Amino acid sequence: MTGPLSTGAPAAQAIDALVGVIAALRERCPWMAALTHESLVTYLIEESYEVVEAIEGSHPDAALAGELGDLLLQVVLHAQLAAEQDRFDLAAVAELLTAKMIRRNPHVFAPDGSLRESFPATVAEIEQTWHAVKQTERPEGSVFAGIPAGLPALVRAAKIMDRAERAGVSLAGFVVSGAAGSGEPAGCAAGAASGETKPPANESELGALLFAVVRQAHSAGLDPERALRAHLNSLP
């Protein structure tokens, strides 16, 4: 598929050229040479959010392509760092990802990677299979294993709730039943959690409620992100 920004060059050729440029920069640029996996973490997070902003802000294709390029740079840099230490390279990253996509999509691929002749699975069946395969790959232990601790707390909370629902795990004992200070936002949150108050009817109302809770936390000198992250860390 081509478009106004496409050059027509094979993707593999473009990736090879990018890897060569990054390798040269690592050799000849002191700043690039000083990078480590750890020092790149901040950039990885920032670039991810900039891609999200470009998508949700309906930015022009050139802007989105540029942000995706910045995110790709992070992947290539991490792979280059590992390659310099004889651990793995970008090809290994791609091969592992290809194998994972084949393994987690048995409705499309046979185990050997060949395409199946028909694709009868529904979306619900596809999601069920995907999660079932992921479960077999997950180490024994908490049903919440594998959810990154570094995620923004609200995102992480949503993932925890989704995982708990699929696993049939009740989170009732971990619902916040009160909050510091007084006022309608905390009361509404506690009431909605216990079923005593009608919960938000839509995302707009929910957004307003969450914002009000954050505002109340700010007034009390509390960090809502850190508070929720600490609460999530108490989960088994």
N, C-alpha and C positions, 0 to 999 in steps of 0.2 A: 504494500500500500504506500502510495506517495502523496505528497501534499506540497503546499507552497514553500515549506521550509526544507523539504527533502532534497538531497543531493543526488540520489540514485545509487550511491555507493553501497556496497554490501555492508551490513551491520558489523560483521566480523572484522572487516577491513578498518572500519571507523574505530572499533574498540581496540584493535591492535595498535593503531596510531596513537590513541589516547594513552594506552599503557606505556608506549615508548616515550611519550612526552613526560609522563609522571616519573618514569625511571630516570630520565635525564635530569629532571628537576631535583630529584632526590640526591643525585650525584653532584650537581653543580650549584644548587641554591642552598645557602646555609640555613635559611629559615625553614625550607622544606625538609632539609636533612635532619633538623632537630625535632621534627614531629614524632609523636608516639601514639599508640592506640589510645592511651589515657588522655593526652592533650587534645585529641581529635573529637572526644565525646561531645564537648560543648558545640562544636561546629555541626556534628551529625544531628543533634537535636534541633539546632537553629535552622538548618537547611530543610529538615523535615517539616517544620512549622511554616517555612516560607513556601513550600510546595502546597501545603494545605491552604494557605492564604491565597495563592494564585488560583487554586481551583475554586474555592468558595467565593472569591472575589471576582470570578469570571474574567480574569486577566487575559490579554491577547495570547494567541498561541505561542508567539515568540517568547513572551514572558514565562509561560508555563514550561516551554522547552528549556529555557535557560535555567529555571529553578530545578527542573529534573536533572539537568546536567550537573548542577552544583551538588545535588544529592548523590548522583552517580560518582562524582569525584571522591566522595567520602568512601564509597565501597571500593573503588580502585585503589585509593591510598591505603586503606586497611589491608587489602590483599597484597599490595606492594611491600608494605612493612613486613608482613608475614613471609613473603617470598624471599626477602633479604635475609631472613633468619632460617631459611630452608624449612619452613613449617607447612605452608600451603600457598597457592597462587590463585589468581582470578579464575583460571580454568577449573580449578578444584571447586571453587565457590559455585561456578555455573553448573558443574557436573552434579554436585550435591543437590542443588536446587532442582535440576531437571529430574533427578531420581525421585526426589520428594514429590514433585508434581505428578509424576506417573503413578507413584505409590498411593497418593491420596485421591486420585481420580480414577478408580477402577471402572467407573461407568463409561469412560472414554478410552482408557488404555488397558491393554493386557499387561500382565506382569513383565513381559519382555520389552514393553514400550511400544508395541505395534498398536495401531488404531483398531478398535472394535468395529464390527460391521454395522451395528445399530446402537443407538443411545436411548434406551427406553426409560431411564431414570427421571423421576420428577425432581423439582428443585428441593422439595422436602427430603426426598431419599438421598439426594446428593449431599445435602448438609448433614444428614444423619451419618452417612458413610464417612464423610470428611472427619467429623468429630470422633467417630468410632476408631478410625485409623490413628488419629492424633492420640487418642487415649492409650492405644497399644504402645505408642512410642514414648509415652510419658513415664517417668520413673515412679516406682511405688511410693505412696505417701499421700500427702494432702491433695484433694481434688483441685486445689488452687495452685499447684505446682506449675511453674512455667509462665505465670503471669508476672511480667517484669515489675520489680519493686520500684523502679525509677519512673514508672508512668505517672502522669498527673493524677492526683488522688481521685478526682471525679471519674476520669476514664477508667482507672483501675477498679473503682467501686462498681462501675457498670459491668466490667468484665467478670468480676467476682460474682456478682448477682446472676449473670448469665450462666456462668460455669456451675454455680450452685443449683440453679433451676434444672439444668440438664442432668446433673448428678443426683437430683432429689435430696439435696442437703438444705436443711432449714437454717436460715440466718436470723430467725426470730430473736434469739438470745443476744444478738450483736447489734440490734437496732437501737440507736440513741433514743432514750426516753425522756431526755430533758436537756436543757442547755443553760449556760451561765447567763444571768441577767433575766430580764423579762421583756415581754412584747409579743406581738402577734406572730411574727415569723417563726420563732422557736416553738410557740404553742401549736401553730399550724403543722409544723414538721412533725412534732411528737404525736399530735392528734391523727394526722394522716397515716403515720406508721402503725398506730394502734387500731385504726379503722373507725375512730370516733369522729373524725372530720372528713368531709369530702376531699379527696386528693385533687391536685391540679388536673384540670380537664384537658390541657394541651401543653405543648412545649413552651408556649409564651408565658402561661401562668407558672409553669415549673421554673422557667428562667427567672421570672420575677421573684419567686419564693427563694430560690437559691441566692440570688443577688441580695435579698433582704437579710438572709442569714449571714452572708459574708459581711454585709454592712454592720450588723449587730456585733459580729466577732471583732471587726475593726474598732468599733466604739469601745469594746472591752479590752482592747490591746492584745487580742489573740490572733494567731495565725491560722486561718481556717484550713489552708492546704496542709500544713504540718499536723494540725489536730486530726484531720481525717486520715492522713497517712499513718499516724500513730495508731489510730483506732483499727485500721485495716491490718496493721502489723500484729494485732492481738488475735487475729483469726487463726484457727488451728491449721 
